[in-house]
Amino acid sequence: MNLLHPDLADCRRLFLRNYVVNINIGVHDFEKRGEQRVIINVDLYVPLAQSTPTTDELHEVVDYDFIRRTVAERVQQGHIQLQETLADDLLKAMLTHPRVRAARVSTEKPDVYPDCDAVGVEVFGIQR
């Protein structure tokens, strides 16, 4: 779905879908006493000119391990009060990769309310 922004028409979209982590997140006292399940989704937009392999080698593309490792490193840093903070931190980290032009990050807490699938937040950013 490179139709998000015209600057992404020449990009490949890489994604990490429904990555489940158990982390200490929340502002309420009961949330600070234990971990909650959070589902993280990441889309990276990489220009085809920088991500089209010619020799079928990993170094020619953005490695999916970068996405997963970046998420793991952030959630291991300790308590996070807001999903917005987590999403913003992950977006900023994803955009540090020199080949990434844009990124989308969403976080969801699926166990907050019994009458809905999840509550969450999504952010999008483009390198300028």
C-alpha positions, 0 to 999 in steps of 0.5 A: 500500500504505497498509496499512503503518500506520493513520495512512496510510489517507488518504495517496497514495503517491508512489514512485521505483523502482529508481533506479540510482546508482554511488557510493563505498560500503562499509567494506572497502578494495576498496570504498573504491577504486571505485564500486559500483552501488546501487539506491534505492527511495523511497516517500512518503506524502502526505495526500490533502488536501495532494496532490489537485490541483484545477487540475492544477498541479504546485505542488499536489502533491509533485514527483517531482523533490524525491525524485530531487534529494534522493537525488542531493544525498546521494550526491554528498557523498562516501564512505559506509561503510554502506547503513544510513547512506545509507538513514537520511540519505535517510529524514531528508531525505525527511521534511523536506518539509512535505507528507510524512507518512511515507517508506520508503527502501531501498538495495540493492547488487546486485553483492556476492554472485554467488549472490543478487540483492542485499543491502540495507536498508530504513527507514520513518518517520512524522512525529509 
